[in-house]
Amino acid sequence: MAQPNEIYDKYLTRAISEINDLTGEILHCERCTHARAMPVIGSGHPMADIFLVKYQARPSELHEGVAFFGRAGAALMKSCQRLKIDPLQLYGTNVVKCGHVRESNPEARCLDHLRRELAAVNPKLIVAMGEATVAALNRAELPLAAPLEYHPGEILEFTPGTQVLVTPDIDFALDEQRLKAEFWRAFRRLGEWYDGIPPY
């Protein structure tokens, strides 16, 4: 009979393989027209409990090719430290993987990637940052998903085994104190949720 550690290792190996395969496909994606930038890949633990997602990559992320690189990522790491959340429980990505996409609806090309990322990581909680991200999750049409509404600070049931915490968009919150305070009020619910996770 397989031991718990062996089972976990098998799940982890599978998640790493699925994320690596998806990363390769994203980096070689030709389904839309890129302009001067490579796609931005997700980052974090491949079996994280917490899946951070915002709508579109910013210039610093495009420069490095990694989601949440730059101001937003630094702000989130500080917030998670304040909430005593283990960074190994985090995975972060964007709905739209590219910047400067010359398409009328770039998101439509990326929803398949997002669905596959969610299936590989299989998080317990998705932190959906911004109205556009919440709308994109609805359009992703995940199996058995309940419709989401944009109510910052609320934790909503989404799919069996996965909830969603809605927050304002971190990228737009960093330059104005009022918006920053609104983001923090919503995001700190993550700490309450995290404290309630069983220790196993």
N, C-alpha and C positions, 0 to 999 in steps of 0.2 A: 504494500500500500504506500502511495506517495506521501511524503511528509509535507507539512504546510510550506516550508521553505522551498521544496522542490516544485510545488505547484506554483508558488509565486514566481520563481525563476522562469518557469515555462511561459507564464503569462507575460512576464517582462520581456523575455526574448522575442515573443510574438509581437508585442507592442513596438519594440525597437525596430524589428524588421518591417512592420507596416509603415511606421513613420519614415524610415529610411527610403522605402520604395516611393512613398508619396512625395518626399522631399526631392528625389530624383525627377519625378514627373513634373513637379512645380517648376524646378529649375530649367527644365527643357520644354516647358509649356509653350505651345505656339497657337493656342486657341484665340488669342487676342493680340493686338499689335502693341508691342512694348516700345517705349521711347527712352533711350539712354539709361535704362536701369534694369537690373536683374530682378526677378521676383524676390519677395521677402519670405523667408521660411519661418515656421514656428520654432519656439525654443522652450526648453524646460524638461521636466521629468515626463517620460512617455507614458507613465501610469499615474499621473497626478490626480489628486482628488479635486483640485480647483483649476478650472479652465478659463483663463482670462482672454476675452476677445473684444477687440474694438474694430471699427469699420475699415479704415484704410491706413496703409503704411505712410509714415511721415518721412521727411528728407533724411533724418539721421538713420532711420531703419533702412531706407533704400541704399544709403551709402555703405552700410555694413552688411546688408542682406539678411538681417536677423530681426524678428519681431520684438518690439518693446526695447530696442536699443535707443539710448538717449534719455531725454528728460522724463518722459512718461514712465519708462522702466525704472529709472532711479527713484522717482516719486512713489511708485508702487512698492518698490522694495523697502523704502523707509516706512511706508504705511504698514506693510506686512510685519516689519520688525516691531513697530509699536503695538500691533495686535498679537505679537508672539506667534506668528504663523511660520511654520517650517518652509523655507524656500523650495525644498525638495517636493513639496505638495503642489507646486505651481507649474502650469504650462501656459504659454501665451502665444496668441496668433492674431492675424487680421482677417476680416472677411475678404477684402480685396487685397490680393497679394502684390500688386504692382502699383507704381505711381505713374503719373503722366500717361495713362492708358488712353489711346485715341479710339475710344468706343463710346457709344451712347449709353450702354448699360454694362459696364465692366463686371459688376457683381454677378451677373448671370453666368459668367464664365468661371467663377470661383466657388459657387455654392457646392459643387461636387467635391472640391478639395476640402471644404469645411466639413461636409458630412463625413468624409473619410477620416479627417483628423479627430472628430468627435468619437467616431466608432473605434478608432485605435486607442485613444487615451481613455475613453469610457469614464469621464469624470463624475463625481457626485454632485458638483455644483459648477454651473457656468456663470461667470461674472460678465454680463452683457453691458458694454459701455456705450451708451448713446442710443437715441431713437432709431437711427439707421441700422444699428446692429440688431436691435430687437426686431425690427421689421425683416431684416435678412434671415434671422433665425426662423421666423414664421414662414418665409418663402422657401426655406430649405426643406420644409415638409418632411421632417424626420418621422420615422414610424411611431405611431401612437402619441405624437406630440400634441399637447394642449396649446391653444392660441395664447400668445403672450401679449401683454399690454405694457406700455411705457409708464411704470410707476416707480421712480427711483426710491431705493431703500426697501423695497418689498422683495421677499423671497417667494418665488412662484413655483408651483409644480409644473414640470415641463414634459418629461417623458418618464416612464417607469424607472425609478432609481436615480433620476437626475432632476435637480432643481435649478432655478435661475435667479440670481441676484441682479436686479436692474440698477445701474448707476448712470449718472451723466457721463458724457464722453470726456475721458481724462485729457485728451489732446487739447480740447477747447477750454478746460477748466484751469489750466496752469497759469494763464496770463491775467486772471482777474480774481481778486480775493473772494468776492461773493460766490463765483462759480466754484472756486477751490473748496470753499466751506460746504457748498451743496454736495460736491463729490464726496468729501470726507464723511458727511452725515450719512450718505447712502452706503459708502464702502465699509464703514465700521461695523455694519451688520454682519460682514464676513467674519469678524472676530467672534461674535456671538454664535454664529453657525459653527465655526471651527471648534470652539470650546465644547460644543455639544456632540462632536464626533466620538463614538465609542473608541477606547484606546486599544484597538486591535485591527 
